[in-house]
Amino acid sequence: MNLPAELKYAESHEWMRAEADGSVTVGITDHAQAALGDLVFIELPKVGRVLKADEACAVVESVKAASDVYAPIAGEVVAVNDAVTASPETLNEDAYGAWLFRLKPAQPDALAGMLDAAAYAKIIG
């Protein structure tokens, strides 16, 4: 299972990457995309939407099921990756390259409480 060490993870199977501008990029993990199977539809939150931590904010749908994607931290959506809505299969091909949205965190240390790769690996077995 691919778990980049530089990322942070949520128990709900999202990954997070701190960006140089202070924003946080969010996507779904390789484990999540593998469990879902071939993705056919993705709905992303609107730019400007303010999210609470653990709030359902996006949907990924596969040939098997539809699943909510949760905001791992509180913040405002500052960007979305329209390329994944046009080509959902890119998430299956590269879960860590095909991000979903970027947040401006409500708290500057928001990622401090997130899981590292080793802790997430224990959760997914």
N, C-alpha and C positions, 0 to 999 in steps of 0.2 A: 504494500500500500504506500502510495506516494504522500509523504507529509513533510513539506518544506519546513526546516527548523526556524527560519526567519519569520514565519507567520504565527499568529495567535489563533486559537480555535474556541468555538462555543460547543457546549454539549448538544445543541440543536443542529450541529453539523455545518455551521458557517465558518469560514476562515476570514481573518482580518489582517490587513497590512497597513502599517502607519506610513503615510506619505510625507515627503519633505515639507509640503505646505500646511501640515497639521491635520489634513483630512485622513479618513480611514477608508480604505477600499474593502468591500465585502463581496464574498462569493460563496459558493457551496463547495464542500470538500470532495475530494476524489471518492471517498467512501460513500458519500451521499449520492453522487451521480451514478456510481456503480449499482447501488441499491435500487435506484429509480429505473434504470435501464435507458433506452433510447428516448431522449427528450424531444418533444414535438411542439411545445408551446411554453413561452415565458412571459409573465406579466410583471413589470417592474413598478416601483413606487414613482410618484411624480416628483420632479425636482421642486424643492421648496417645502415638501412635506416634513413636518417635525415628528420624529418617532420616539417612542418610549422604548427602553431596553426590553427585549423579549416580545415586542409587538409584531404580529404577523404583518408583513409589508409587501411581500411579493409571492408569486406562485410559479412553481415549475411543474410542468405536466409532461408525463411520459406516456408511452403506450400502455403502461401498467397502472399508473396512479397519478393523482395530482397531490402535490405537497406544498404547504406553506413554507416560506422562507421568513425567518424572524430577524429583527434588528438586534444584533448581539449587544449593542450599546445604544444609549440615547443620543440623539443628534438630529441635525437637519440634512436632508438629502440634497447634495450639491451637484451630483452628476449621476447619470445612468448610462449603461452600456447598451445602446440601441442595436449594436451589432449582434448581440446574443438573442434579441427578440426576432431579428430577421433570420438568424441561423442558429436555432437552439442546440443543434448537434455540436457546436463548438464547445459547449460545456462538457459533453461526453469526451471530446478529443483532448481537451486541456482544461481541467477544472480550475487550475490555479492561474491560468493565463486569461481565461474568459470570466472576468469579474462581472458582478451584477450592478452594484451602485456604490457611490462614495458618500460618506457622511462627514459633516463638520461636527465633531463630538461635543456634547453638552458639557462634559468634564474633560480637562486636558489629560488626565491620567486614566482615562476610561479603559485602556487596554491592560492596565496593571493587574486586574483581577481575572483576565482571560487565561485559558489553558495554553500551555506550551505544547509542542508536538508530542513529547513523551507522555504527558498527562492525557492528551486526546487519544493517543494510541491505546492506552489502557482502557479507555471507555469503549472503544470500538472493538477491542479484543484482538 
